[in-house]
Amino acid sequence: MQKTIAFLFLFSVFTRLSFAQQDTLPNYKTRKIVLVSASSVLTVGSLVGLNVAWYKDYNTGKFHFFNDNAEWLQMDKVGHAYSTYQSARLMMNAFNWASYNKKQQLFIGGSIGFAYLTAIEIMDGYSAGWGFSWGDMLANAFGTSAAITQQAFWNEQRIQLKFSYTSSGLAKYNPNLLGKNVYTQILKDYNGQRYWLSVNPSAFMKQETKFPKWLNFALGYGAFGMIGAHHNNKIYKDTNGNIITLSSFDRERRFYLSLDVDLTRIKTKSKFLRAVFQTLNIVKIPAPALQFNNKGLKFHYLYF
């Protein structure tokens, strides 16, 4: 889970950079200096800090590979794709703000998140606690290419990767792995996470269509019943050391069909609101949803 925590640190930096679109710097050379300096310092700084905080106690000195493709019903892999997609989207916007040309926006700005997580993956390769995962790398490449390809051919993101979370109630059975509070559970508890393909139909229609330009259809993926990465043990200890006998949970995949809002397509004259919408568009808006799994169908009046 250390990859996600590290990424979210850098992700917060990218988010702030997206807000820079509202500032009044008239000199594009100055904007480039601000962008490159801030992203370089914080990227290197976060990698150094990550090495000290996470890897120093697990360093093996020998690079190795690790196959974790069967863990967590692949929820962690979808999370990797989402992370690199959003990184590419935000950094391409930041490079556009700094007046870099189209190729630079795509191939430099769009690839920064992939390069960052590749560096973390290499650090994993030298760690006794983890290893270099080709599955992670494939997911990273998918997320990056999804953002770059759409920007290259459509000059916009018509199909977006989004995130949502609600408490699963399962973290209490294994808090060390699934999180001890709401903040760590958002990062660690895959049972409460959902990832969405949010598609904007109006972008594929003729310009004169009356279909709302801000309305999206969303296809979601989630999973439930996972107390461990591969399987569920029968007994766990809580944060106080008390023995918890685990009830029977079926590990299952869940699929969703719902509505969503593309906040970037809401018209406003406010530069501040446009920056806010650009940033908040990383999450799916709560809406009615239809859930599919091996137990059948279930309708949610409002789902996040």
Helices and strands as residue ranges (DSSP letters): H 2-19, G 20-22, H 28-50, I 51-55, G 71-74, H 75-97, H 102-107, G 109-111, H 112-125, H 134-154, E 159-165, G 171-173, H 175-178, H 182-188, E 193-199, G 201-204, E 215-224, E 235-237, E 243-245, E 252-261, G 263-265, H 271-280, E 287-293, E 296-303
